[in-house]
Amino acid sequence: MTIRAHDLMPMFTAATADGTVVRYEDIWQRKNLLLVSLLSDDPSSNAYATSLDVLESSLAACEAFLLITTTRIEGVPYPGVVVADRWGDVYHVQEADRAAGLPPPDELIDWLRFVRNECPECQGETR
């Protein structure tokens, strides 16, 4: 089953394009998460990953970690994008048939800004 907004991000381990292994438990409670899952055999994956380079300066301001991976993660759309806060609350999930159909970088940074500005105490009161 694919995760949706308001779900909790599952713990996972994934590899980046350069082979670095990332464990979500090392990010959890420390940074917001922008997870981009790409197909390794999709010609548009490299172009999409490169387009996300413009986010680098905004990631620090949003207290976010960008993970781009071709590793399949249970529950995460493949290809797809997930935005979650530092506690693992999922705010946005989007899937596509290929990377070219995923949201542009400016939309992703808008989601990260939204997550950064959310009040965790207020969110807890609505649950």
Short mmCIF file of the C-alpha atoms (twelve columns), coordinates in Angstrom:
data_MODEL
# 
_entry.id   MODEL 
# 
loop_
_atom_site.group_PDB 
_atom_site.id 
_atom_site.type_symbol 
_atom_site.label_atom_id 
_atom_site.label_alt_id 
_atom_site.label_comp_id 
_atom_site.label_asym_id 
_atom_site.label_seq_id 
_atom_site.Cartn_x 
_atom_site.Cartn_y 
_atom_site.Cartn_z 
_atom_site.pdbx_PDB_model_num 
ATOM 1   C CA . MET A 1   0.000  0.000  0.000   1 
ATOM 2   C CA . THR A 2   1.299  3.433  -0.920  1 
ATOM 3   C CA . ILE A 3   1.739  5.952  1.878   1 
ATOM 4   C CA . ARG A 4   -0.442 9.059  1.797   1 
ATOM 5   C CA . ALA A 5   -0.501 12.459 3.421   1 
ATOM 6   C CA . HIS A 6   -0.988 12.175 7.217   1 
ATOM 7   C CA . ASP A 7   0.655  8.720  7.330   1 
ATOM 8   C CA . LEU A 8   3.930  8.148  9.164   1 
ATOM 9   C CA . MET A 9   7.067  7.649  7.106   1 
ATOM 10  C CA . PRO A 10  8.317  4.078  7.518   1 
ATOM 11  C CA . MET A 11  11.900 3.439  8.578   1 
ATOM 12  C CA . PHE A 12  14.030 2.512  5.574   1 
ATOM 13  C CA . THR A 13  17.548 2.261  4.208   1 
ATOM 14  C CA . ALA A 14  18.341 3.442  0.661   1 
ATOM 15  C CA . ALA A 15  21.356 4.144  -1.505  1 
ATOM 16  C CA . THR A 16  22.087 7.358  -3.377  1 
ATOM 17  C CA . ALA A 17  23.429 7.471  -6.945  1 
ATOM 18  C CA . ASP A 18  27.019 7.537  -5.642  1 
ATOM 19  C CA . GLY A 19  26.406 4.476  -3.462  1 
ATOM 20  C CA . THR A 20  26.106 6.262  -0.117  1 
ATOM 21  C CA . VAL A 21  23.761 4.348  2.173   1 
ATOM 22  C CA . VAL A 22  21.223 6.518  3.982   1 
ATOM 23  C CA . ARG A 23  19.249 5.263  6.972   1 
ATOM 24  C CA . TYR A 24  16.065 7.190  7.660   1 
ATOM 25  C CA . GLU A 25  16.551 6.678  11.399  1 
ATOM 26  C CA . ASP A 26  19.629 8.957  11.116  1 
ATOM 27  C CA . ILE A 27  17.462 11.747 9.654   1 
ATOM 28  C CA . TRP A 28  14.313 11.161 11.733  1 
ATOM 29  C CA . GLN A 29  13.722 13.837 14.392  1 
ATOM 30  C CA . ARG A 30  16.616 15.889 12.991  1 
ATOM 31  C CA . LYS A 31  15.532 17.118 9.554   1 
ATOM 32  C CA . ASN A 32  12.508 17.334 7.324   1 
ATOM 33  C CA . LEU A 33  12.661 14.886 4.429   1 
ATOM 34  C CA . LEU A 34  12.342 15.269 0.687   1 
ATOM 35  C CA . LEU A 35  12.496 11.747 -0.707  1 
ATOM 36  C CA . VAL A 36  12.706 11.345 -4.475  1 
ATOM 37  C CA . SER A 37  12.384 7.804  -5.781  1 
ATOM 38  C CA . LEU A 38  13.453 7.368  -9.404  1 
ATOM 39  C CA . LEU A 39  13.500 4.481  -11.855 1 
ATOM 40  C CA . SER A 40  17.009 3.467  -12.829 1 
ATOM 41  C CA . ASP A 41  15.943 2.647  -16.401 1 
ATOM 42  C CA . ASP A 42  14.016 5.893  -17.049 1 
ATOM 43  C CA . PRO A 43  15.934 8.268  -19.357 1 
ATOM 44  C CA . SER A 44  14.244 11.268 -17.689 1 
ATOM 45  C CA . SER A 45  15.528 10.296 -14.199 1 
ATOM 46  C CA . ASN A 46  18.980 11.869 -14.607 1 
ATOM 47  C CA . ALA A 47  17.540 15.113 -15.968 1 
ATOM 48  C CA . TYR A 48  15.033 15.290 -13.098 1 
ATOM 49  C CA . ALA A 49  17.692 14.603 -10.467 1 
ATOM 50  C CA . THR A 50  19.901 17.307 -11.985 1 
ATOM 51  C CA . SER A 51  16.996 19.780 -11.965 1 
ATOM 52  C CA . LEU A 52  16.830 19.361 -8.179  1 
ATOM 53  C CA . ASP A 53  20.338 20.833 -7.796  1 
ATOM 54  C CA . VAL A 54  18.697 24.270 -7.557  1 
ATOM 55  C CA . LEU A 55  17.202 23.206 -4.211  1 
ATOM 56  C CA . GLU A 56  20.575 22.950 -2.500  1 
ATOM 57  C CA . SER A 57  20.598 26.474 -1.047  1 
ATOM 58  C CA . SER A 58  16.980 26.185 0.117   1 
ATOM 59  C CA . LEU A 59  17.386 22.845 1.868   1 
ATOM 60  C CA . ALA A 60  19.329 24.312 4.788   1 
ATOM 61  C CA . ALA A 61  16.782 27.089 5.274   1 
ATOM 62  C CA . CYS A 62  14.006 24.488 5.326   1 
ATOM 63  C CA . GLU A 63  15.980 22.227 7.670   1 
ATOM 64  C CA . ALA A 64  15.522 19.482 5.096   1 
ATOM 65  C CA . PHE A 65  17.414 16.484 3.791   1 
ATOM 66  C CA . LEU A 66  17.118 15.576 0.112   1 
ATOM 67  C CA . LEU A 67  17.418 11.895 -0.695  1 
ATOM 68  C CA . ILE A 68  17.373 10.898 -4.351  1 
ATOM 69  C CA . THR A 69  17.392 7.138  -4.789  1 
ATOM 70  C CA . THR A 70  16.586 4.330  -7.184  1 
ATOM 71  C CA . THR A 71  16.142 1.958  -4.236  1 
ATOM 72  C CA . ARG A 72  12.596 0.646  -3.901  1 
ATOM 73  C CA . ILE A 73  11.194 1.612  -0.499  1 
ATOM 74  C CA . GLU A 74  8.099  -0.172 0.726   1 
ATOM 75  C CA . GLY A 75  5.057  2.088  0.532   1 
ATOM 76  C CA . VAL A 76  6.840  4.830  -1.425  1 
ATOM 77  C CA . PRO A 77  5.711  5.451  -5.024  1 
ATOM 78  C CA . TYR A 78  8.285  4.388  -7.602  1 
ATOM 79  C CA . PRO A 79  8.885  6.848  -9.162  1 
ATOM 80  C CA . GLY A 80  7.562  9.362  -6.709  1 
ATOM 81  C CA . VAL A 81  8.146  12.159 -4.249  1 
ATOM 82  C CA . VAL A 82  7.439  12.239 -0.510  1 
ATOM 83  C CA . VAL A 83  7.692  15.285 1.764   1 
ATOM 84  C CA . ALA A 84  7.685  14.563 5.504   1 
ATOM 85  C CA . ASP A 85  8.441  16.591 8.605   1 
ATOM 86  C CA . ARG A 86  11.220 15.721 11.038  1 
ATOM 87  C CA . TRP A 87  8.902  13.447 13.028  1 
ATOM 88  C CA . GLY A 88  7.936  11.407 9.979   1 
ATOM 89  C CA . ASP A 89  4.505  12.907 9.383   1 
ATOM 90  C CA . VAL A 90  3.921  12.774 5.632   1 
ATOM 91  C CA . TYR A 91  2.616  16.007 4.134   1 
ATOM 92  C CA . HIS A 92  2.786  15.333 0.415   1 
ATOM 93  C CA . VAL A 93  3.050  12.268 -1.821  1 
ATOM 94  C CA . GLN A 94  3.073  12.327 -5.583  1 
ATOM 95  C CA . GLU A 95  3.687  9.542  -8.029  1 
ATOM 96  C CA . ALA A 96  4.151  9.497  -11.786 1 
ATOM 97  C CA . ASP A 97  4.774  7.028  -14.589 1 
ATOM 98  C CA . ARG A 98  8.255  8.483  -15.060 1 
ATOM 99  C CA . ALA A 99  10.470 11.181 -13.551 1 
ATOM 100 C CA . ALA A 100 9.400  13.781 -16.114 1 
ATOM 101 C CA . GLY A 101 5.918  13.691 -14.545 1 
ATOM 102 C CA . LEU A 102 7.105  14.529 -11.012 1 
ATOM 103 C CA . PRO A 103 6.672  18.034 -9.540  1 
ATOM 104 C CA . PRO A 104 9.145  20.779 -10.477 1 
ATOM 105 C CA . PRO A 105 11.740 21.951 -7.926  1 
ATOM 106 C CA . ASP A 106 9.853  25.157 -7.041  1 
ATOM 107 C CA . GLU A 107 6.778  23.148 -6.027  1 
ATOM 108 C CA . LEU A 108 8.899  20.880 -3.843  1 
ATOM 109 C CA . ILE A 109 10.555 23.807 -2.091  1 
ATOM 110 C CA . ASP A 110 7.083  25.283 -1.455  1 
ATOM 111 C CA . TRP A 111 6.140  22.034 0.306   1 
ATOM 112 C CA . LEU A 112 9.314  22.122 2.390   1 
ATOM 113 C CA . ARG A 113 8.650  25.734 3.401   1 
ATOM 114 C CA . PHE A 114 5.104  24.796 4.370   1 
ATOM 115 C CA . VAL A 115 6.367  21.924 6.523   1 
ATOM 116 C CA . ARG A 116 9.019  24.145 8.146   1 
ATOM 117 C CA . ASN A 117 6.359  26.708 9.121   1 
ATOM 118 C CA . GLU A 118 3.899  24.213 10.593  1 
ATOM 119 C CA . CYS A 119 3.459  24.320 14.350  1 
ATOM 120 C CA . PRO A 120 3.972  20.783 15.745  1 
ATOM 121 C CA . GLU A 121 2.050  21.561 18.925  1 
ATOM 122 C CA . CYS A 122 -0.933 22.781 16.871  1 
ATOM 123 C CA . GLN A 123 -0.778 19.700 14.662  1 
ATOM 124 C CA . GLY A 124 -0.876 17.459 17.734  1 
ATOM 125 C CA . GLU A 125 -4.063 19.145 18.921  1 
ATOM 126 C CA . THR A 126 -5.861 18.273 15.680  1 
ATOM 127 C CA . ARG A 127 -5.202 14.537 15.974  1 
# 
